[in-house]
Amino acid sequence: MSCFRERDKINSELQKIMDLHTEPWGIKISNVEVKQIDLPAEMQRAMAKQAEAERERRAKVIHAEGEFQASQRLADAAGSSSSIRSLCNSATCRR
């Protein structure tokens, strides 16, 4: 989830929010840092589901790329065999 990747951004936003509420009282918070985020079970399941869907998507892409490469090789082989046949059908290959 982007929350974990953007920890510095979250820390900065929290700092701004806290400064907004504490500066009128003459209090300055010097550092704000998120150490741990506890996610509800529903959100954990949703994230796991999203990650699984992404893994399945990647697997399908990899499978499709493999199928495409195999079809290209078959097409190349078919082209090679037809050119060999045409060479053998020429006058030089006949007996």
C-alpha positions in Angstrom: 0.0 0.0 0.0 1.2 3.5 -0.7 1.0 4.5 3.0 4.1 2.4 3.7 6.0 3.7 0.7 5.3 7.3 1.5 6.1 7.3 5.2 8.0 10.6 5.0 5.1 12.3 3.3 2.7 11.0 6.1 5.2 12.2 8.8 5.3 15.7 7.1 1.5 15.9 6.9 1.1 14.9 10.5 3.7 17.5 11.5 1.7 20.2 9.7 -1.6 19.2 11.3 0.0 19.1 14.8 1.7 22.4 14.3 -1.6 24.0 13.3 -3.1 23.0 16.6 -0.2 23.5 18.9 1.5 26.7 17.7 -1.3 29.0 19.0 -0.4 27.7 22.5 3.3 28.4 21.9 4.2 24.7 21.6 6.5 23.6 18.8 6.7 19.9 18.1 10.2 19.2 16.7 9.7 15.7 15.2 6.8 13.5 14.1 7.5 10.0 13.0 5.1 7.1 12.3 6.7 3.9 13.8 3.9 1.4 13.2 0.6 1.3 11.5 -2.0 -1.2 12.7 -4.4 -2.0 10.0 -7.9 -3.4 10.5 -8.4 -7.0 9.5 -10.7 -6.0 6.7 -8.1 -3.7 5.2 -5.4 -6.4 5.5 -7.7 -8.8 3.6 -8.4 -6.2 1.0 -4.7 -5.6 0.5 -4.0 -9.3 0.3 -6.7 -9.7 -2.3 -5.3 -6.8 -4.3 -1.8 -8.3 -4.1 -3.2 -11.7 -5.2 -5.0 -10.1 -8.2 -1.7 -8.4 -9.2 0.2 -11.6 -9.0 -2.5 -13.3 -11.1 -2.3 -10.5 -13.6 1.5 -10.8 -13.9 1.2 -14.5 -14.3 -1.3 -14.1 -17.2 1.0 -11.6 -18.9 4.0 -13.9 -18.5 1.9 -16.8 -19.9 0.7 -14.7 -22.8 4.3 -13.6 -23.6 5.3 -17.3 -23.6 2.4 -18.2 -25.9 3.4 -15.4 -28.3 7.0 -16.4 -28.4 6.0 -20.0 -29.1 3.7 -18.9 -31.9 6.5 -16.9 -33.4 8.9 -19.9 -33.3 6.2 -22.0 -34.9 5.7 -19.4 -37.6 9.4 -19.2 -38.2 9.7 -23.0 -38.4 6.8 -23.1 -40.9 8.5 -20.4 -43.0 11.7 -22.3 -42.9 10.1 -25.6 -43.9 8.2 -24.0 -46.8 11.3 -22.4 -48.1 13.1 -25.7 -47.9 10.2 -27.4 -49.8 10.3 -24.7 -52.5 14.1 -25.3 -52.9 13.6 -29.0 -53.2 10.8 -28.5 -55.8 13.2 -26.5 -58.0 15.0 -28.2 -60.9 18.2 -28.7 -59.0 16.7 -31.0 -56.3 14.8 -33.2 -58.8 16.4 -36.4 -60.0 
